Amino acid sequence: MELMEKILSRENMLSALKAVKRNKGAAGIDKVTVDELDEYFRRNWTEMKTAILEKKYKPQPVRRVYIPKSNGKMRPLGIPTVADRVIQQAVAQELVRIFDTSFSNYSHGFRPQRSCHTAMEQVLQNLNDGYEWVVDLDTERKSQ
């Protein structure tokens, strides 16, 4: 429960609210917009926090939209409600604080201040340092 208290702390939730508002984005199935987030949380936060702590919180279904790909096909995209995005952001912020320092400095996927652009900068630096090989791998543990 100590982790859950950190996730649901006022400071972490305010930071999560700011991050979701900064990212903007479309409304979910409940049609609540990012501009309505502050008022939504003022009205609903006590209930939401209680539900989370009692393990009764259920995220809303995502709104399905399709966006065109360059090859002419459509890619499905799920849009969570803005409230669920705030909860997800609050969880992610705390988990990053715990685990990010244990990741390799060469890992760029889905990490703060890292992207495919920073990965390419690292590749260019390695080439300039004389390295000639790139190894890209994923590992998977097979259950027995």
Stockholm file with secondary structure:
# STOCKHOLM 1.0

chainA/1-144         MELMEKILSRENMLSALKAVKRNKGAAGIDKVTVDELDEYFRRNWTEMKTAILEKKYKPQPVRRVYIPKSNGKMRPLGIPTVADRVIQQAVAQELVRIFDTSFSNYSHGFRPQRSCHTAMEQVLQNLNDGYEWVVDLDTERKSQ
#=GR chainA/1-144 SS CHHHHHHTSHHHHHHHHHHHHHHCCCCCTTCCCGGGHHHHHHHHHHHHHHHHHTTCCCCCCCEEEEEECTTSCEEEEEECCHHHHHHHHHHHHHHHHHHGGGSCTTCCTTCTTCCHHHHHHHHHHHHHTTCCCCCCCCCCCCCC
#=GC SS_cons         CHHHHHHTSHHHHHHHHHHHHHHCCCCCTTCCCGGGHHHHHHHHHHHHHHHHHTTCCCCCCCEEEEEECTTSCEEEEEECCHHHHHHHHHHHHHHHHHHGGGSCTTCCTTCTTCCHHHHHHHHHHHHHTTCCCCCCCCCCCCCC
//
